[in-house]
Amino acid sequence: MDILKRINLLLEEEISLVEIISLINRDCSKFLKGAGRNELYRGTKDHKEFFFKGTVRKDRKPTDMPAPITKDFNIEFEEEHGVANIRNISLFASGSRATASEYGKIYRIFPIGNYTYWWNPDVEDLYQYWTEERTILPEAYKNTDLIKAIKSDNEIMFVCDEYYAIDANFSKSYDYVIDRLKYGSSK
């Protein structure tokens, strides 16, 4: 698809690249500062547009993980970290485009406003880890060093209400937006 067709698609969505940049800089400043220029991805089959504002479901059902294992993890996680139903209230993301692509169209995501995040340095995907190790290790999760979490390419659970998403494959327009965001450190 040539650049003119891409621009026309954006115009049909009634939002300009300048508006997208403004929204992300205004609403996602905490994330931009914490993540630096490190890219966070999510795959989804629910969207096709270039840019959207998503709402995080608070009643998420596991895709692959058996419900009883998710329930056990949630209970142990709450005992360890004080966050209830973490696997059901989180936005899942990864620094890995390949991992995100397993779940659908790849978007670069930006949590809006305040958020917390949790990740395990040894767990790329909890379901895969559980099938191999038969353990869930909620005590090994931490909520520090977002840059390291993203660079690990492991699953990251974000507790937030909303997020913005930009089609990660919409290269020229995507690059234009990304180059104009106000980042923090990019260690």
C-alpha positions in Angstrom: 0.0 0.0 0.0 1.5 3.3 -1.0 1.8 6.3 1.4 -1.2 8.2 -0.2 -3.5 5.3 0.5 -2.2 5.1 4.1 -2.8 8.8 4.6 -6.3 8.4 3.2 -7.0 5.6 5.7 -5.9 7.9 8.5 -8.1 10.7 7.2 -11.1 8.3 7.2 -10.4 7.6 10.8 -10.7 11.4 11.5 -7.6 11.7 13.5 -4.4 13.2 12.3 -0.9 12.1 13.1 -0.4 15.4 15.0 -3.4 14.6 17.2 -2.1 11.0 17.9 1.3 12.4 19.0 -0.4 15.0 21.2 -2.7 12.4 22.8 0.2 10.0 23.6 2.5 12.7 24.9 -0.3 14.1 27.1 -1.8 10.9 28.4 1.1 8.5 28.5 3.9 10.6 29.8 4.6 8.3 32.8 5.0 5.3 30.4 7.1 7.3 27.9 9.5 8.4 30.6 9.7 4.9 32.2 10.1 2.9 29.0 12.3 5.3 27.0 12.4 4.4 23.3 11.8 0.7 24.1 8.9 -0.7 22.2 6.0 -2.6 23.9 3.8 -4.8 21.8 0.4 -6.5 22.0 -1.3 -8.7 19.4 -5.0 -8.5 19.0 -7.7 -9.9 16.7 -10.2 -7.4 17.8 -8.9 -4.3 15.9 -7.9 -3.5 12.4 -7.5 0.3 12.5 -4.2 2.2 12.6 -4.8 3.8 16.0 -7.2 3.2 18.8 -7.8 3.8 22.5 -8.4 0.5 24.3 -10.1 -0.3 27.6 -8.6 -3.1 29.7 -11.1 -5.8 30.6 -11.5 -6.5 34.3 -13.0 -9.9 33.7 -10.4 -11.4 31.3 -10.7 -15.1 30.7 -7.4 -17.0 30.1 -6.7 -17.8 26.5 -4.7 -21.0 27.1 -4.1 -21.4 30.8 -6.6 -23.7 32.6 -8.9 -21.6 34.8 -8.0 -23.5 38.0 -4.3 -22.7 37.5 -5.1 -19.0 36.8 -7.2 -18.9 40.0 -4.4 -20.5 42.0 -1.9 -18.0 40.6 -4.2 -15.1 41.4 -4.6 -16.2 45.0 -0.9 -16.8 45.5 0.0 -13.5 43.8 -2.4 -11.5 46.0 -0.9 -13.1 49.1 2.6 -12.2 47.9 2.0 -8.8 46.3 -1.4 -7.6 47.5 -3.0 -7.3 44.0 -6.2 -9.3 43.5 -7.0 -11.2 40.3 -3.9 -10.0 38.5 -4.3 -12.4 35.5 -7.9 -11.2 35.0 -7.5 -7.5 35.3 -4.2 -6.9 33.3 -3.3 -5.8 29.9 -0.7 -8.3 28.6 2.2 -7.1 26.5 5.8 -7.9 25.6 8.9 -6.3 24.1 8.8 -9.1 21.5 7.0 -8.5 18.1 7.1 -12.3 17.5 5.3 -13.0 20.8 2.7 -10.3 20.1 2.1 -11.7 16.5 1.0 -15.0 18.0 -2.1 -13.2 19.3 -3.1 -11.2 16.2 -2.3 -7.9 14.5 0.7 -6.3 16.2 0.2 -2.9 17.9 2.7 -0.8 19.8 0.9 0.1 23.1 1.1 3.0 25.5 -0.6 2.6 28.9 -2.6 5.8 29.8 -2.1 7.6 33.0 -1.2 5.7 36.2 -0.4 2.0 36.0 1.5 -0.7 37.7 3.2 -3.6 36.0 4.5 -7.0 36.9 6.9 -9.3 35.2 9.1 -12.3 36.0 12.6 -12.3 34.6 12.4 -16.1 34.1 9.0 -16.3 32.5 8.5 -15.5 28.8 4.9 -16.8 28.8 3.3 -18.1 32.0 1.3 -20.8 30.2 4.3 -22.2 28.4 6.3 -22.0 31.7 3.6 -23.8 33.6 3.3 -26.6 30.9 7.1 -27.2 31.2 7.8 -26.7 34.9 4.4 -27.4 36.5 4.8 -24.4 38.8 3.7 -20.8 38.7 6.1 -18.8 40.9 4.1 -15.7 41.8 6.8 -14.8 44.4 9.3 -14.2 41.6 7.3 -11.4 39.9 8.5 -7.9 40.4 7.4 -4.4 39.4 10.7 -2.7 39.0 12.9 -1.8 36.0 10.4 -1.4 33.1 13.2 -1.0 30.6 14.7 -4.4 31.6 11.2 -6.0 31.6 10.6 -4.8 28.0 14.0 -5.8 26.8 13.6 -9.3 28.3 10.8 -10.0 25.8 8.9 -11.6 28.6 5.2 -11.3 29.3 4.4 -8.1 31.2 1.1 -7.6 33.0 0.0 -3.9 33.1 -2.7 -3.0 35.6 -4.3 0.1 34.0 -7.7 1.1 32.8 -6.9 2.3 29.2 -4.2 2.4 26.6 -3.4 3.7 23.2 -2.4 1.4 20.4 -0.6 2.1 17.1 -0.4 -0.4 14.2 3.3 -1.4 14.5 3.4 -2.4 10.8 2.2 1.0 9.4 5.8 2.0 8.9 6.2 5.5 7.5 3.3 7.0 9.5 4.3 5.0 12.5 7.9 6.2 12.4 6.7 9.8 12.1 4.6 9.4 15.3 7.2 7.5 17.2 10.0 10.0 16.4 8.0 12.8 17.9 7.1 11.3 21.3 8.7 12.8 24.4 10.7 9.9 25.9 12.6 9.6 29.0 15.8 7.6 29.3 16.4 4.9 26.7 19.1 2.9 28.5 
